[in-house]
Amino acid sequence: MLVGIDAIAIALPRRYVDMEELAAARGIDPAKYTLGLGAREMAVAEPGEDTVALAANAVERVLAGRDRRDLGMLVVGTETGVDHSKPVASFVHGLLELPRTMRVFDTQHACYGGTAGVMAACEWIASGAGRGRSAIVVCSDIARYGIGTAGEPTQGAGAVAMLITEDPAIAAIDIGGSGTASAHVHDFWRPLGQREAEVDGHYSVQCYLEALTLAYAGWREKTGGAELARICYHVPFCKMAKKAHEHILPASTFETMVAPSLALCSRVGNIYTGSLYLGLAGLLDAQSADLANQRIGLFSYGSGCTSEFFSALVSPRAHEAICRAHLGEVLAARTRISVAEYERIVEAREPLGTATGFAYVGSESKQRRYVRNERSAHTR
Ligand code: CAA
């Protein structure tokens, strides 16, 4: 049975900053951000645009025109949830009035959480437990480091929603072929009650590369080293994908095998759980017609750490399916803001744990407001 991604949609914050302008404001050579890190633009989430709002918007887009009664599972992969107990998936389920009979939960392991969801959904369908129903997996996060820190130019925000089905129109996952690697390391973390992440930046790069070596070897062993036309990596910043690729394969193959997946990432920044799938969406938007019936590799890394190298067979229907994501329109709808405006937005963010969280979800004509910490009034 072929199981995998049938549809993809993304949701991005409405504002972004230009990386050359950010570098200039920090007194840093712009080439460090654009060439050294590979970043062009960075998405900036405003207070109302939280992880729930981004996720709900992405799910609404991926479900447009589809029969929601076929859905049996909703998983949100996130490391920037809005409550210690109530999952983002629960808010999304309520906001979009999805079927009551669904299994609904979040998955967390830093940036790997989305892949945990993809694998859970694929294995649920492939095992027959889904009884012909489909799953939604959405990766939604806001990457925050402190202003003026080394991590600042690697922030971003956004959500990627995927419909997981039998006979998928985008790509069938090679279930059981994954190589995995984990280790208890403190490369990146976010203590309870803290909004910005803590990171040991250069060490985190080393942890990523070590995990990749082991996971890639595991995938090769399981699949016999199937031929890969492209590889999408987890993209905390675009240069990381280059470092990763050159760590396992000849550098001369980077431009062909990896560069096409980075254009979209370079205009959004790190979106943690969704970064790998943002790369996949960008790759298919650019090259799906050429990739029909070809196998691609995917590497998911979550600090802490765990990781998975897996592969997928691109469907001949992928071009048609990715066009429905209208990625160009989603990017073009954003507004560039100045560094001063970005700093004002960061300062205006409500303190963690307050009861004032809200978000507008859906099109202008169908906006809904949700209040996070209010009893029995989650959807209005
Ligand atoms: N022109 C061109 N290039 C320049 C330059 C200039 N003027 N100045 C510097 N560079 C290059 C450097 O040579 C370097 O490139 P190489 O790595 O290829 O040598 C690159 O720009 C970055 O320079 P530095 O290493 O000096 O940068 P830094 O120390 O200020 O910070 C960072 C880099 C450690 C990645 C930092 O941005 C950071 O901590 N980011 C957050 C952590 C992160 O993203 N880790 C990734 C792995 S963990 C993970 O993947 C999970 C996750 O999502 C967080």
Residues whose N, C-alpha, C, O or C-beta is under 5 A from the ligand:
A	BS01	CAA	D29 A31 K32 L35 G36 L37 C111 A150 G151 T154 F188 V199 G201 H202 S204 V205 Y208 P236 Y301 S303
